[in-house]
Amino acid sequence: MKKLHFIFLAPALLVALSGCATRNEIVGFKEDSRYIRQRVDSLAFSQMSIEEQLNQLSNDMRELRANSEYGSSDLQDRVETLASRLDEILVRLDRSLAPLEEFLRGQGGNTTTGPEPAMGVDVYDAAMQDLSLGNYDLAEVGFLSFLSKNPRSELADDARYGLAETFYARKLFEEAAAEYSRVLDMDPMGWKAPAAMLKLGLCYRQLARPQDARTVWNQLLRDFPNSDEAKVAQQRLNELGR
């Protein structure tokens, strides 16, 4: 597992070699470090499973060498089976580490111009997966890391909405409301706008701000009258006594 120890050290080495760093770069580095550490933690069970399989494989090999009951044909079959299992284990290990290695390779690149780097998409995809699995703390770090490097990406509004969802799921309604509002600031008529407006109103309701909830839901009815979110907003307005 020396590979994982290097992963923790790599961002620090990159910063040290790059000379003077701006405040934004330092903040970005801290977010990257949190992201990397939490991604490694999320792979812990998978890596433990791989280690257990390697140990079992080693035991099987020792048993194979010590057991003289097998004929040459049986011996060859077992060797081939064990070799196949080893290949499968190594493939799983490479797949587990690939997203982190890709992330680190992108640290030295310039993300302010040119096409969106593959590293950014990997971070976004990982954050979305963590969100779907209920790993909200980890998803928060992933979305923040993506947004810090790709503020103008086509996925930025999706990432911002995902970030808001991590707060809403943890009942952090002040933080969630702030992020849903930022989604609307980024693109008031975007495809995420109806969902952001509905959720923003729900946050206001949880925060005992019914008038603000009415305002945003009525705006939703005006701007997106045929959306599914508008139907839900209408129901919520009826409950509030429009």
C-alpha positions in Angstrom: 0.0 0.0 0.0 3.0 2.4 -0.5 1.1 3.8 -3.4 -1.5 5.3 -1.1 1.1 6.9 1.1 2.5 8.7 -2.0 -1.0 9.9 -2.9 -1.2 11.9 0.4 2.3 13.5 -0.2 1.9 14.3 -3.9 -0.2 17.6 -3.5 2.2 19.0 -0.9 5.2 18.2 -3.2 3.4 20.0 -6.1 2.8 23.1 -4.1 6.4 23.1 -2.8 7.9 22.7 -6.3 5.7 25.4 -7.8 7.2 28.2 -5.7 5.0 31.0 -4.3 1.3 30.1 -4.1 -1.7 32.5 -4.0 -4.3 32.4 -1.3 -6.7 30.7 -3.7 -4.1 28.1 -4.6 -3.6 27.4 -0.9 -7.4 27.0 -0.3 -7.6 24.8 -3.4 -4.7 22.7 -2.0 -6.5 22.2 1.3 -9.7 21.2 -0.4 -7.7 18.7 -2.6 -6.1 17.3 0.5 -9.4 16.8 2.2 -10.9 15.2 -1.0 -8.0 12.8 -1.4 -8.0 11.7 2.2 -11.7 11.1 2.2 -11.7 9.3 -1.1 -9.0 7.0 0.3 -11.1 6.4 3.4 -14.1 5.6 1.2 -12.0 2.9 -0.5 -10.8 1.3 2.8 -13.3 -1.6 2.8 -12.5 -2.4 -0.8 -8.8 -2.3 -0.2 -9.2 -4.5 2.9 -11.1 -7.0 0.8 -8.3 -7.0 -1.7 -5.7 -7.6 1.0 -7.7 -10.4 2.4 -7.9 -12.0 -1.0 -4.2 -11.7 -1.5 -3.6 -13.3 1.9 -5.9 -16.1 0.9 -4.2 -16.5 -2.4 -0.8 -16.7 -0.6 -2.1 -19.4 1.7 -3.5 -21.4 -1.3 -0.1 -21.2 -3.0 1.6 -22.5 0.1 -0.9 -25.3 0.5 -0.5 -26.1 -3.2 3.3 -26.4 -2.9 3.1 -28.5 0.3 0.4 -30.9 -0.9 1.7 -33.9 -2.8 -1.7 -35.5 -3.5 -2.3 -33.7 -6.8 -1.3 -35.1 -10.1 0.5 -33.0 -12.7 -2.8 -32.2 -14.5 -4.6 -31.2 -11.2 -1.5 -29.1 -10.2 -1.5 -27.3 -13.5 -5.2 -26.5 -13.3 -4.9 -25.1 -9.8 -1.9 -23.0 -10.8 -3.9 -21.5 -13.7 -6.9 -20.8 -11.4 -4.7 -19.1 -8.8 -3.0 -17.0 -11.5 -6.4 -15.9 -12.9 -7.5 -14.9 -9.4 -4.3 -12.9 -8.9 -4.9 -11.0 -12.2 -8.5 -10.2 -11.1 -7.3 -8.8 -7.8 -4.7 -6.6 -9.4 -7.2 -5.3 -11.9 -9.6 -4.4 -9.0 -6.7 -2.6 -7.2 -5.8 -0.6 -10.3 -9.5 0.4 -10.7 -9.7 1.5 -7.1 -6.7 3.8 -7.4 -7.2 5.1 -10.9 -9.5 8.1 -10.0 -7.1 9.3 -7.4 -4.1 9.0 -9.7 -6.0 10.8 -12.5 -6.9 13.5 -10.0 -3.2 14.0 -9.1 -2.1 14.1 -12.7 -4.4 17.1 -13.2 -3.0 19.1 -10.4 -0.3 20.7 -12.5 -2.6 21.7 -15.3 -4.2 25.1 -16.0 -7.9 24.8 -15.8 -8.7 28.5 -16.5 -8.5 28.1 -20.3 -9.1 25.4 -22.9 -11.3 22.4 -22.6 -12.5 21.0 -19.3 -9.9 18.6 -17.9 -10.8 14.9 -17.5 -9.7 15.2 -13.9 -12.5 17.6 -13.2 -15.1 15.2 -14.6 -13.7 12.4 -12.5 -14.1 14.5 -9.4 -17.6 15.5 -10.3 -18.7 11.9 -11.1 -17.2 10.7 -7.8 -19.1 13.4 -5.9 -22.3 12.5 -7.6 -21.8 8.9 -6.7 -21.1 9.8 -3.1 -24.3 11.9 -3.1 -26.4 9.0 -4.4 -24.9 6.7 -1.8 -25.6 9.1 1.1 -21.9 10.0 1.7 -22.8 13.6 2.1 -19.7 14.9 3.8 -17.5 13.3 1.1 -19.8 14.6 -1.7 -19.6 18.1 -0.3 -15.8 18.0 -0.5 -15.9 16.6 -4.0 -18.3 19.3 -5.3 -16.3 22.1 -3.7 -13.1 20.7 -5.2 -14.7 20.5 -8.6 -16.1 24.1 -8.4 -12.9 25.6 -7.2 -11.1 24.4 -10.4 -14.0 24.5 -12.9 -16.2 27.5 -12.0 -17.2 28.1 -15.6 -17.8 24.4 -16.5 -21.0 23.4 -18.1 -21.4 21.1 -15.1 -20.9 24.0 -12.6 -24.6 24.5 -12.0 -25.2 20.8 -11.5 -22.2 20.7 -9.1 -23.6 23.7 -7.2 -27.0 22.1 -7.0 -25.4 18.8 -5.8 -23.6 20.8 -3.1 -26.9 22.3 -2.0 -28.4 18.8 -1.8 -25.6 17.6 0.5 -26.6 20.3 3.0 -30.4 19.8 2.6 -30.0 16.1 3.2 -28.2 16.9 6.5 -30.9 19.4 7.5 -28.4 22.3 7.2 -31.1 24.5 5.7 -29.2 27.9 6.0 -26.3 26.5 4.0 -28.6 24.7 1.6 -30.6 27.9 0.9 -27.4 29.8 0.1 -26.3 27.2 -2.4 -29.8 26.9 -4.1 -29.7 30.7 -4.4 -26.3 30.5 -6.1 -27.7 28.0 -8.6 -30.4 30.6 -9.5 -27.8 33.4 -9.7 -25.7 31.3 -12.1 -28.6 30.7 -14.5 -32.1 31.9 -13.4 -33.8 30.1 -16.3 -31.5 27.1 -16.5 -32.7 23.5 -16.4 -31.9 23.2 -12.7 -33.7 26.4 -11.8 -37.2 24.9 -11.1 -35.7 22.3 -8.8 -33.6 24.9 -7.0 -36.6 27.2 -6.6 -38.7 24.4 -5.1 -36.0 23.4 -2.7 -35.2 27.0 -1.8 -38.8 27.4 -0.7 -38.6 24.2 1.3 -35.6 25.6 3.1 -37.3 28.8 3.9 -40.3 26.9 5.3 -37.9 24.9 7.5 -36.3 28.1 8.6 -39.7 29.6 9.6 -39.7 32.1 6.8 -43.1 31.4 5.2 -43.3 34.7 3.3 -39.9 34.0 1.6 -41.2 30.6 0.7 -44.3 32.0 -0.8 -42.3 34.5 -2.9 -40.0 32.0 -4.4 -42.8 29.5 -5.1 -44.9 32.1 -6.8 -41.9 33.0 -8.9 -41.6 29.3 -9.8 -45.2 29.3 -10.9 -44.7 32.3 -13.1 -41.4 31.2 -14.7 -42.0 27.5 -15.1 -45.8 27.0 -14.9 -45.7 23.6 -16.7 -42.9 22.0 -14.7 -43.4 19.2 -12.2 -41.8 21.4 -9.6 -44.5 24.0 -10.1 -47.2 21.4 -9.3 -45.5 20.6 -6.0 -45.0 24.3 -5.3 -48.7 24.9 -5.8 -49.5 22.2 -3.3 -47.1 23.8 -0.8 -48.6 27.2 -1.3 -52.1 25.8 -0.7 -50.8 24.4 2.6 -49.4 27.8 3.6 -52.6 29.5 2.7 -51.5 31.4 -0.4 
